[in-house]
Amino acid sequence: MSSGQERTTMAELAFALLTELRASGTPVGLREGLALLRLARTGAPLAGPTYLRRLAAHVLRVEQTADGLSAFEQAFERALREVRLRSRSVDLSSAIAPEPETPPLEATERDQPPPPRERLNAPLQPSPEHAPPQALPQRRRPAFERDQGRALEIRLESPPALAEPVYAPIAPQISDEYYPLTRRDLTQAWRLLANRAQLGPRDELDLDATVRRLAGQGVLDEPVIRRRRINRMALLLLIDRSRSMAPFRELGERIVETALRGSDLAAVRVLYFANYPDRLYQDRPMSQPLSARTAIAALRAGPGYANEVAALIFGDAGAARGHYNAGRAWITNEAVRGLRAANVAVAWLNPMPTERWAGTSADTLDVKLAPMLSFNREGLLGAMAVLKGGHRRGRADVQP
């Protein structure tokens, strides 16, 4: 038997052994099984089934116990019988064992009788010994063997080069807030602007008075109902819509939105002006004028009581252009003085940084009339304190 046929037979025996061990439930590792198949296919020619039995027991790490050796021996015998039946007429042991010595040609010819005369005239036929070997039918490899071979080829190949990791771009977090103040900050500030009094309808339970009545009488005939506490504070918003305030128009709308929807004020009125707060308008295009006294009177008129009115002005007061205008400074002070004469607390929020105020019309506002504060958290809380009744304090005294 040639070396290639010998390796093929040993590979079949090794694979049959692995199949029998797997069918019997004996644990066989993938690495050990592939190593045994590789030795049987590509290794040196083996000496026979006995050598393969010892090699398989060593490679597969068979337990050196009575049960372990017995299960391995039984699996090997079944595998050997299967390979012999598969090869049909070829005996595995005789195929692998050394070929017997051929007797001398002279002795062979001497022992055989001479051929008849009619056979001498027949055409020469090849003897069975020298006949070309017939090709054995190709056996379809089982799925397990194909998978094992494929796994062995994958392991023998060099590992593929690792591709560079591809990171998905991180979408920027875009926010519509105007920092350092957010909608939440503005809403919380409006809640500080409150002057509550029991002027509403009698539909609110007075829990403390009800408990005292129960403790004094021993029997509660009816709960104590009090008037609802309502906020008597009304707000007048004056928003600058000039061209110098164009970068802050969205911020001004944010102030209006939170005051109208996020506060519990008694009333909110929004008026617009351009540079000079002496001319006020009801709409953004500034086509419907309205005087400050008319707006204050409408805000002050409550259902059976008078509201307290506070005015908050939002504008740059000339700080955006960076120059001083004496006429603008005088008109601004007179407009604020008119609001104060109507008994209205006034505060001014300037979106421009404080260092931009020096030398401009914004620096000439009389702090006794209305403090000018920066549009940040400290300035917003200071404005709420002024509008609640601290309008007589100067700008240096206003603290959150």
Sine and cosine of phi, psi and omega as CSV:
sin_phi,cos_phi,sin_psi,cos_psi,sin_omega,cos_omega
0.00,0.00,0.70,-0.72,-0.02,-1.00
-0.95,0.32,0.24,-0.97,-0.01,-1.00
-0.90,0.43,-0.62,0.79,0.01,-1.00
-0.91,0.43,-0.68,0.73,0.03,-1.00
-0.91,0.41,-0.58,0.81,0.01,-1.00
-0.91,0.42,-0.68,0.73,0.02,-1.00
-0.91,0.41,-0.61,0.79,0.01,-1.00
-0.90,0.44,-0.69,0.72,0.00,-1.00
-0.90,0.44,-0.66,0.75,0.01,-1.00
-0.92,0.39,-0.57,0.82,0.05,-1.00
-0.92,0.40,-0.63,0.77,0.04,-1.00
-0.91,0.42,-0.65,0.76,0.01,-1.00
-0.91,0.41,-0.66,0.75,0.02,-1.00
-0.90,0.44,-0.67,0.75,0.00,-1.00
-0.93,0.37,-0.64,0.77,0.05,-1.00
-0.89,0.46,-0.62,0.79,0.05,-1.00
-0.89,0.45,-0.70,0.71,0.04,-1.00
-0.88,0.47,-0.63,0.78,0.01,-1.00
-0.91,0.41,-0.68,0.73,0.01,-1.00
-0.91,0.41,-0.66,0.75,0.03,-1.00
-0.89,0.45,-0.64,0.77,0.00,-1.00
-0.93,0.37,-0.62,0.78,0.00,-1.00
-0.93,0.37,-0.53,0.85,-0.01,-1.00
-0.99,0.13,-0.06,1.00,0.03,-1.00
1.00,0.02,0.14,0.99,0.02,-1.00
-0.97,0.25,0.80,-0.60,-0.03,-1.00
-0.93,0.36,0.81,-0.58,0.03,-1.00
-0.77,-0.64,0.83,-0.55,0.01,-1.00
-0.96,0.27,0.50,-0.87,0.00,-1.00
-0.90,0.43,-0.62,0.78,-0.02,-1.00
-0.91,0.42,-0.68,0.73,0.00,-1.00
-0.92,0.39,-0.66,0.75,0.03,-1.00
-0.88,0.47,-0.67,0.74,0.03,-1.00
-0.91,0.41,-0.60,0.80,0.03,-1.00
-0.90,0.43,-0.66,0.75,0.03,-1.00
-0.91,0.42,-0.68,0.73,0.04,-1.00
-0.89,0.45,-0.62,0.79,-0.01,-1.00
-0.92,0.39,-0.66,0.75,0.04,-1.00
-0.91,0.42,-0.62,0.79,-0.02,-1.00
-0.95,0.31,-0.47,0.88,-0.07,-1.00
-1.00,-0.04,-0.73,0.68,-0.16,-0.99
-0.93,-0.37,-0.09,1.00,-0.03,-1.00
-0.98,0.20,-0.12,-0.99,0.02,-1.00
-0.94,0.34,0.42,-0.91,0.02,-1.00
-0.84,0.54,0.68,-0.73,-0.03,-1.00
-1.00,0.01,0.31,-0.95,-0.07,-1.00
-1.00,0.09,-0.33,0.94,-0.01,-1.00
0.43,-0.90,-0.04,-1.00,-0.02,-1.00
-0.88,0.48,-0.53,0.85,0.00,-1.00
-0.90,0.43,-0.68,0.73,0.03,-1.00
-0.91,0.41,-0.64,0.77,0.02,-1.00
-0.91,0.40,-0.56,0.83,0.03,-1.00
-0.90,0.44,-0.72,0.70,0.01,-1.00
-0.91,0.41,-0.64,0.76,0.00,-1.00
-0.91,0.42,-0.67,0.74,-0.01,-1.00
-0.92,0.40,-0.63,0.78,0.03,-1.00
-0.89,0.45,-0.56,0.83,0.02,-1.00
-0.97,0.24,-0.70,0.72,-0.05,-1.00
-0.94,0.34,-0.65,0.76,-0.04,-1.00
-0.99,0.13,-0.05,1.00,0.07,-1.00
0.84,0.55,0.84,0.55,0.00,-1.00
-0.93,0.37,0.67,-0.74,0.00,-1.00
-0.90,0.44,0.74,-0.67,-0.03,-1.00
-1.00,0.09,0.84,0.54,0.06,-1.00
-0.81,-0.58,0.18,-0.98,-0.03,-1.00
-0.90,0.44,-0.70,0.71,-0.01,-1.00
-0.92,0.39,-0.70,0.72,-0.03,-1.00
-0.90,0.44,-0.71,0.71,0.00,-1.00
-0.93,0.38,-0.60,0.80,0.00,-1.00
-0.91,0.42,-0.69,0.72,0.02,-1.00
-0.90,0.43,-0.62,0.79,0.01,-1.00
-0.93,0.38,-0.68,0.73,-0.01,-1.00
-0.90,0.44,-0.66,0.75,0.02,-1.00
-0.90,0.44,-0.68,0.73,0.03,-1.00
-0.89,0.45,-0.62,0.78,0.00,-1.00
-0.92,0.39,-0.65,0.76,0.02,-1.00
-0.90,0.44,-0.66,0.75,0.05,-1.00
-0.89,0.45,-0.66,0.75,0.03,-1.00
-0.90,0.43,-0.64,0.77,0.00,-1.00
-0.91,0.42,-0.67,0.74,0.03,-1.00
-0.90,0.44,-0.64,0.77,0.01,-1.00
-0.89,0.45,-0.64,0.77,0.00,-1.00
-0.93,0.36,-0.61,0.79,0.01,-1.00
-0.92,0.39,-0.65,0.76,0.05,-1.00
-0.92,0.40,-0.58,0.82,0.00,-1.00
-0.93,0.38,-0.61,0.79,0.02,-1.00
-0.98,0.18,-0.10,1.00,0.09,-1.00
0.87,0.50,-0.99,-0.14,-0.16,-0.99
-1.00,0.06,-0.05,1.00,-0.07,-1.00
-0.99,-0.16,0.86,-0.51,0.05,-1.00
-1.00,0.10,0.79,-0.61,-0.08,-1.00
-0.91,0.42,-0.67,0.74,-0.05,-1.00
-0.92,0.38,-0.67,0.74,0.02,-1.00
-0.95,0.32,-0.47,0.88,0.00,-1.00
-0.95,0.32,-0.56,0.83,-0.06,-1.00
-1.00,0.00,-0.49,0.87,-0.03,-1.00
-0.91,0.41,0.38,-0.92,0.01,-1.00
-0.88,0.48,0.61,-0.79,-0.03,-1.00
-0.93,0.37,0.64,-0.77,0.02,-1.00
-0.92,0.39,0.43,-0.90,-0.02,-1.00
-0.93,0.38,0.67,-0.74,0.01,-1.00
-0.99,0.16,0.77,-0.64,0.00,-1.00
-0.91,0.42,0.36,-0.93,0.00,-1.00
-0.87,0.49,0.53,-0.85,-0.05,-1.00
-0.90,0.43,-0.59,0.81,-0.05,-1.00
-0.89,0.45,-0.67,0.75,-0.02,-1.00
-0.92,0.40,-0.59,0.81,-0.02,-1.00
-0.92,0.39,-0.70,0.71,-0.01,-1.00
-0.94,0.35,-0.53,0.85,-0.04,-1.00
-0.95,0.32,-0.60,0.80,-0.05,-1.00
-0.97,0.26,-0.44,0.90,-0.06,-1.00
-0.99,0.12,0.57,-0.82,0.05,-1.00
-0.96,0.28,0.38,-0.93,-0.01,-1.00
-0.93,0.37,0.50,-0.87,-0.03,-1.00
-0.96,0.28,0.51,-0.86,0.04,-1.00
-0.91,0.42,0.27,-0.96,-0.06,-1.00
-0.93,0.38,-0.57,0.82,-0.05,-1.00
-0.94,0.35,-0.43,0.90,0.01,-1.00
-0.97,0.25,-0.37,0.93,0.01,-1.00
-0.94,0.33,-0.54,0.84,0.00,-1.00
-0.99,0.11,-0.17,0.99,0.01,-1.00
-0.95,0.30,0.48,-0.88,0.03,-1.00
-0.90,0.43,0.50,-0.87,-0.03,-1.00
-0.92,0.38,0.73,-0.69,0.06,-1.00
-0.88,-0.48,0.64,-0.77,0.01,-1.00
-0.91,0.40,0.67,-0.75,0.02,-1.00
-0.95,0.32,0.42,-0.91,0.02,-1.00
-0.86,0.51,-0.50,0.87,-0.02,-1.00
-0.93,0.37,-0.58,0.82,-0.05,-1.00
-0.99,-0.17,0.17,0.99,0.03,-1.00
-0.94,0.33,0.58,-0.81,0.00,-1.00
-0.89,0.45,0.68,-0.73,-0.02,-1.00
-0.89,0.46,0.69,-0.72,0.06,-1.00
-0.98,0.19,0.64,-0.77,-0.01,-1.00
-0.95,0.32,0.81,-0.58,0.03,-1.00
-0.94,0.33,0.56,-0.83,0.04,-1.00
-0.88,0.48,0.73,-0.68,-0.02,-1.00
-0.93,0.37,0.80,-0.60,-0.03,-1.00
-1.00,0.03,0.71,-0.71,0.04,-1.00
-0.96,0.27,0.84,-0.55,-0.03,-1.00
-0.93,0.36,0.73,-0.69,0.04,-1.00
-0.87,0.49,0.32,-0.95,-0.03,-1.00
-0.89,0.46,-0.59,0.80,-0.02,-1.00
-0.90,0.43,-0.65,0.76,0.00,-1.00
-0.92,0.38,-0.63,0.77,0.03,-1.00
-0.88,0.47,-0.67,0.74,0.01,-1.00
-0.91,0.42,-0.65,0.76,0.01,-1.00
-0.90,0.43,-0.68,0.73,0.01,-1.00
-0.90,0.44,-0.66,0.76,0.03,-1.00
-0.89,0.45,-0.67,0.75,0.03,-1.00
-0.89,0.46,-0.62,0.78,0.03,-1.00
-0.90,0.43,-0.66,0.75,0.02,-1.00
-0.90,0.43,-0.62,0.79,0.01,-1.00
-0.91,0.42,-0.63,0.77,-0.02,-1.00
-0.94,0.34,-0.57,0.83,-0.02,-1.00
-0.96,0.29,-0.44,0.90,0.01,-1.00
-0.95,0.32,0.42,-0.91,0.04,-1.00
-0.94,0.34,0.60,-0.80,-0.03,-1.00
-0.90,0.44,0.61,-0.79,0.00,-1.00
-0.92,0.40,0.50,-0.87,0.02,-1.00
-0.92,0.39,0.69,-0.72,-0.01,-1.00
-0.96,0.29,0.77,-0.64,0.04,-1.00
-0.98,0.22,0.50,-0.87,0.02,-1.00
-0.92,0.40,0.68,-0.73,-0.01,-1.00
-0.91,0.42,0.64,-0.77,0.01,-1.00
-0.95,-0.31,0.88,-0.47,-0.03,-1.00
-0.99,-0.17,0.74,-0.67,0.04,-1.00
-0.95,0.32,0.66,-0.75,0.00,-1.00
-0.90,0.44,0.64,-0.77,0.00,-1.00
-1.00,0.07,0.85,-0.53,0.00,-1.00
-0.94,0.35,0.74,-0.67,0.01,-1.00
-0.91,0.41,0.62,-0.78,0.03,-1.00
-0.99,0.11,0.97,-0.22,-0.04,-1.00
-0.99,-0.13,0.80,-0.59,-0.01,-1.00
-0.89,-0.45,0.54,-0.84,0.03,-1.00
-0.99,-0.13,0.24,0.97,0.01,-1.00
-0.99,0.15,0.47,-0.88,0.08,-1.00
-0.97,-0.26,0.99,-0.12,-0.02,-1.00
-0.98,0.20,0.47,-0.88,0.19,0.98
-1.00,0.08,0.08,1.00,-0.01,-1.00
-0.94,-0.34,0.73,-0.69,0.03,-1.00
-0.95,-0.33,0.05,-1.00,0.06,-1.00
-0.87,0.49,-0.61,0.79,0.01,-1.00
-0.89,0.45,-0.67,0.74,0.03,-1.00
-0.88,0.47,-0.68,0.74,0.00,-1.00
-0.91,0.41,-0.67,0.74,-0.01,-1.00
-0.90,0.44,-0.68,0.74,0.03,-1.00
-0.91,0.41,-0.55,0.83,0.02,-1.00
-0.92,0.39,-0.64,0.77,0.01,-1.00
-0.90,0.44,-0.51,0.86,0.02,-1.00
-0.93,0.36,-0.40,0.92,0.08,-1.00
-0.95,0.30,-0.39,0.92,-0.04,-1.00
-1.00,0.08,1.00,0.09,-0.09,-1.00
-0.58,-0.81,0.61,-0.79,0.12,-0.99
-0.66,-0.75,1.00,0.05,-0.16,-0.99
-1.00,0.01,0.60,-0.80,0.05,-1.00
-0.53,-0.85,0.45,-0.89,-0.01,-1.00
-0.99,0.12,0.98,0.20,-0.04,-1.00
-0.86,-0.51,0.01,1.00,-0.03,-1.00
-1.00,0.06,-0.13,-0.99,0.01,-1.00
-0.94,0.35,0.36,-0.93,-0.01,-1.00
-0.99,0.12,1.00,0.02,0.01,-1.00
-0.58,-0.82,0.35,0.94,-0.04,-1.00
-0.88,-0.48,0.74,-0.67,-0.02,-1.00
-0.97,0.25,0.78,-0.63,0.10,-0.99
-1.00,-0.07,1.00,-0.09,-0.13,-0.99
-0.91,0.41,-0.68,0.73,-0.02,-1.00
-0.90,0.44,-0.71,0.70,0.01,-1.00
-0.91,0.41,-0.57,0.82,0.03,-1.00
-0.92,0.39,-0.65,0.76,0.03,-1.00
-0.91,0.41,-0.66,0.75,0.02,-1.00
-0.90,0.44,-0.64,0.77,0.03,-1.00
-0.90,0.43,-0.67,0.74,0.02,-1.00
-0.90,0.45,-0.65,0.76,0.01,-1.00
-0.93,0.36,-0.55,0.84,-0.02,-1.00
-0.98,0.18,-0.62,0.79,-0.07,-1.00
-1.00,-0.07,-0.42,0.91,-0.07,-1.00
1.00,0.09,-0.40,0.92,0.02,-1.00
-0.74,-0.67,0.73,-0.69,0.00,-1.00
-0.99,-0.13,0.95,-0.32,0.02,-1.00
-0.99,0.16,-0.60,0.80,0.04,-1.00
-0.36,-0.93,0.54,-0.84,0.03,-1.00
-0.96,0.29,0.32,-0.95,0.02,-1.00
-1.00,0.03,0.85,-0.53,0.01,-1.00
-0.95,-0.32,0.71,-0.70,0.01,-1.00
-0.83,-0.55,0.15,-0.99,0.04,-1.00
-0.95,0.30,0.54,-0.84,0.01,-1.00
-0.95,0.32,0.64,-0.77,0.06,-1.00
-0.99,0.12,0.82,-0.57,-0.02,-1.00
-0.84,-0.54,0.37,-0.93,0.00,-1.00
-1.00,0.00,0.85,-0.52,-0.04,-1.00
-0.99,-0.10,0.16,0.99,-0.05,-1.00
-1.00,-0.01,0.80,-0.60,0.08,-1.00
-0.91,-0.40,0.51,-0.86,-0.12,-0.99
-0.83,-0.56,0.71,-0.70,0.11,-0.99
-0.92,-0.38,0.91,-0.41,0.00,-1.00
-0.99,-0.16,0.81,-0.58,0.07,-1.00
-0.92,-0.40,0.92,-0.40,-0.12,-0.99
-0.92,-0.39,0.79,-0.61,0.03,-1.00
-0.98,0.18,0.83,-0.56,-0.01,-1.00
-0.91,-0.41,0.43,0.90,0.00,-1.00
-0.96,0.27,0.16,-0.99,-0.03,-1.00
-0.92,0.39,-0.49,0.87,0.04,-1.00
-0.93,0.36,-0.32,0.95,0.02,-1.00
-0.99,-0.16,0.21,0.98,-0.01,-1.00
-0.86,0.51,-0.63,0.78,0.03,-1.00
-0.91,0.41,-0.30,0.96,-0.08,-1.00
-0.92,-0.38,0.27,0.96,-0.02,-1.00
-0.92,0.38,-0.65,0.76,0.05,-1.00
-0.89,0.45,-0.58,0.82,0.06,-1.00
-0.92,0.40,-0.64,0.77,0.07,-1.00
-0.89,0.46,-0.64,0.77,0.05,-1.00
-0.92,0.40,-0.51,0.86,0.06,-1.00
-0.92,0.40,-0.63,0.78,0.05,-1.00
-0.90,0.45,-0.69,0.72,0.00,-1.00
-0.90,0.43,-0.68,0.73,-0.05,-1.00
-0.89,0.46,-0.73,0.68,-0.02,-1.00
-0.93,0.36,-0.53,0.85,0.03,-1.00
-0.94,0.34,-0.59,0.80,-0.03,-1.00
-0.98,0.21,-0.59,0.80,-0.13,-0.99
-0.95,-0.32,-0.34,0.94,-0.09,-1.00
-0.92,-0.39,0.29,0.96,-0.01,-1.00
-0.79,-0.61,0.28,-0.96,0.09,-1.00
-0.93,-0.37,0.55,0.84,0.03,-1.00
-0.92,0.39,0.44,-0.90,0.00,-1.00
-0.90,0.43,-0.60,0.80,0.00,-1.00
-0.31,-0.95,0.49,-0.87,0.03,-1.00
-0.71,-0.70,0.77,-0.64,0.04,-1.00
-0.80,-0.60,0.74,-0.68,-0.05,-1.00
-0.92,-0.40,0.80,-0.60,0.08,-1.00
-0.80,-0.60,0.46,-0.89,-0.07,-1.00
-0.86,-0.51,0.47,-0.88,0.06,-1.00
-0.53,-0.85,0.20,-0.98,0.02,-1.00
-0.81,-0.59,0.96,-0.26,0.04,-1.00
0.94,0.35,-0.79,0.62,-0.10,-1.00
-0.95,-0.31,0.86,-0.51,-0.05,-1.00
-0.99,0.16,0.30,0.96,0.02,-1.00
-1.00,0.05,-0.36,0.93,0.03,-1.00
-0.91,-0.40,0.92,-0.39,-0.10,-0.99
-0.92,-0.38,0.49,-0.87,-0.05,-1.00
-0.71,-0.71,0.45,-0.89,-0.05,-1.00
-1.00,0.07,-0.35,0.94,-0.08,-1.00
-0.86,-0.51,0.28,-0.96,-0.02,-1.00
-0.92,0.38,-0.64,0.77,0.07,-1.00
-0.92,0.39,-0.12,0.99,0.03,-1.00
0.84,0.54,0.83,0.56,0.05,-1.00
-0.91,-0.42,-0.12,0.99,0.00,-1.00
-0.84,-0.54,1.00,-0.08,-0.04,-1.00
-0.95,0.32,0.44,-0.90,0.05,-1.00
-0.42,-0.91,0.73,-0.68,-0.02,-1.00
-0.97,0.23,0.41,-0.91,0.00,-1.00
-0.92,0.39,-0.60,0.80,-0.02,-1.00
-0.90,0.43,-0.63,0.78,0.02,-1.00
-0.91,0.42,-0.68,0.73,0.00,-1.00
-0.91,0.41,-0.63,0.78,0.00,-1.00
-0.92,0.39,-0.65,0.76,0.01,-1.00
-0.90,0.44,-0.63,0.78,0.02,-1.00
-0.93,0.37,-0.59,0.80,0.02,-1.00
-0.95,0.31,-0.57,0.82,-0.08,-1.00
-0.96,0.26,-0.43,0.90,-0.05,-1.00
-0.97,0.23,0.96,-0.30,0.04,-1.00
-0.97,-0.26,0.09,-1.00,0.02,-1.00
-0.97,0.26,0.99,0.14,0.02,-1.00
1.00,-0.05,0.02,1.00,0.02,-1.00
-0.46,-0.89,0.21,-0.98,-0.04,-1.00
-0.97,-0.24,0.72,-0.69,0.06,-1.00
-1.00,0.08,0.39,-0.92,0.14,-0.99
-1.00,-0.04,0.73,-0.68,-0.09,-1.00
-0.94,-0.33,0.70,-0.71,0.10,-0.99
-0.78,-0.62,0.55,-0.83,-0.05,-1.00
-0.88,-0.48,0.76,-0.65,0.06,-1.00
-0.88,-0.48,0.84,-0.54,-0.03,-1.00
-0.97,-0.26,0.73,-0.68,0.02,-1.00
-0.86,-0.52,0.94,-0.34,-0.02,-1.00
-0.12,-0.99,0.18,-0.98,-0.05,-1.00
-1.00,-0.01,-0.27,0.96,0.04,-1.00
0.84,0.55,0.50,0.87,0.03,-1.00
1.00,-0.06,-0.07,1.00,-0.04,-1.00
-0.96,0.29,-0.41,0.91,-0.01,-1.00
-0.93,0.38,-0.58,0.81,-0.01,-1.00
-0.99,0.12,-0.30,0.95,0.12,-0.99
0.97,0.25,0.44,0.90,0.05,-1.00
-0.63,-0.78,0.22,-0.98,-0.05,-1.00
-0.98,-0.19,0.72,-0.70,0.04,-1.00
-0.79,-0.61,0.95,-0.32,-0.08,-1.00
-0.89,0.45,-0.64,0.77,0.00,-1.00
-0.91,0.42,-0.65,0.76,0.02,-1.00
-0.91,0.41,-0.66,0.75,0.01,-1.00
-0.88,0.47,-0.66,0.75,-0.02,-1.00
-0.93,0.37,-0.69,0.73,-0.01,-1.00
-0.91,0.42,-0.62,0.78,0.00,-1.00
-0.90,0.44,-0.71,0.71,0.00,-1.00
-0.91,0.42,-0.62,0.79,0.01,-1.00
-0.92,0.39,-0.63,0.78,0.02,-1.00
-0.90,0.43,-0.65,0.76,0.03,-1.00
-0.94,0.34,-0.60,0.80,0.04,-1.00
-0.89,0.46,-0.60,0.80,0.04,-1.00
-0.90,0.43,-0.61,0.79,0.07,-1.00
-0.91,0.40,-0.65,0.76,0.02,-1.00
-0.92,0.39,-0.53,0.85,0.04,-1.00
-0.91,0.41,-0.42,0.91,0.04,-1.00
-1.00,0.05,0.28,0.96,0.02,-1.00
0.86,0.50,0.76,0.65,0.00,-1.00
-0.86,-0.52,0.80,-0.60,0.10,-0.99
-0.96,0.28,0.71,-0.71,-0.11,-0.99
-0.81,-0.59,0.68,-0.74,0.14,-0.99
-0.68,-0.73,0.54,-0.84,-0.06,-1.00
-0.86,-0.51,0.82,-0.57,0.10,-1.00
-0.97,-0.26,0.84,-0.55,-0.05,-1.00
-0.94,-0.35,0.87,-0.50,-0.01,-1.00
-0.96,0.28,-0.24,0.97,0.01,-1.00
-0.98,0.19,0.53,-0.85,0.02,-1.00
-0.87,0.49,0.44,-0.90,-0.06,-1.00
-0.89,0.46,-0.58,0.82,-0.01,-1.00
-0.93,0.38,-0.24,0.97,0.04,-1.00
-1.00,0.04,-0.07,1.00,-0.05,-1.00
-0.99,0.16,-0.52,0.86,-0.12,-0.99
-0.88,0.48,0.75,-0.66,0.04,-1.00
0.98,0.19,0.18,0.98,0.00,-1.00
-0.88,-0.48,0.05,-1.00,0.01,-1.00
-0.91,0.41,-0.38,0.92,0.01,-1.00
-0.92,0.38,-0.39,0.92,-0.04,-1.00
-1.00,0.09,-0.02,1.00,-0.06,-1.00
-0.97,-0.25,0.08,1.00,0.01,-1.00
-0.94,0.33,0.74,-0.67,-0.02,-1.00
-0.94,0.34,0.89,-0.46,-0.03,-1.00
-0.93,0.36,-0.34,0.94,0.05,-1.00
-0.95,0.30,-0.39,0.92,0.04,-1.00
-1.00,0.06,-0.76,0.65,-0.02,-1.00
-0.37,-0.93,0.85,-0.52,0.06,-1.00
-0.95,0.32,0.64,-0.77,0.09,-1.00
-0.99,-0.17,0.82,-0.57,-0.11,-0.99
-0.84,-0.55,0.47,-0.88,0.04,-1.00
-0.96,0.28,0.48,-0.88,0.00,-1.00
-1.00,0.08,0.98,0.18,0.12,-0.99
-0.58,-0.81,-0.10,-0.99,-0.09,-1.00
-0.91,0.42,-0.69,0.73,0.01,-1.00
-0.91,0.42,-0.67,0.75,0.01,-1.00
-0.92,0.40,-0.61,0.80,0.00,-1.00
-0.92,0.39,-0.70,0.71,0.04,-1.00
-0.91,0.42,-0.59,0.81,0.07,-1.00
-0.91,0.42,-0.62,0.78,0.05,-1.00
-0.90,0.43,-0.63,0.78,0.04,-1.00
-0.90,0.44,-0.62,0.78,0.04,-1.00
-0.91,0.42,-0.61,0.79,0.03,-1.00
-0.92,0.40,-0.70,0.71,-0.06,-1.00
-0.94,0.35,-0.37,0.93,0.03,-1.00
-0.99,0.16,-0.06,1.00,0.06,-1.00
0.66,-0.75,0.00,1.00,0.00,-1.00
-0.99,-0.13,0.57,0.82,-0.08,-1.00
-0.96,0.27,-0.22,0.97,0.00,-1.00
-1.00,0.09,-0.16,0.99,0.03,-1.00
-0.99,0.13,0.47,-0.88,-0.01,-1.00
-0.99,0.16,0.04,-1.00,-0.06,-1.00
-0.92,0.40,-0.57,0.82,-0.02,-1.00
-0.95,0.32,-0.39,0.92,-0.05,-1.00
-1.00,0.02,-0.22,0.98,-0.09,-1.00
-0.99,0.16,0.91,-0.42,0.06,-1.00
-0.75,-0.66,0.52,-0.85,0.01,-1.00
-0.92,0.38,0.00,0.00,0.00,0.00
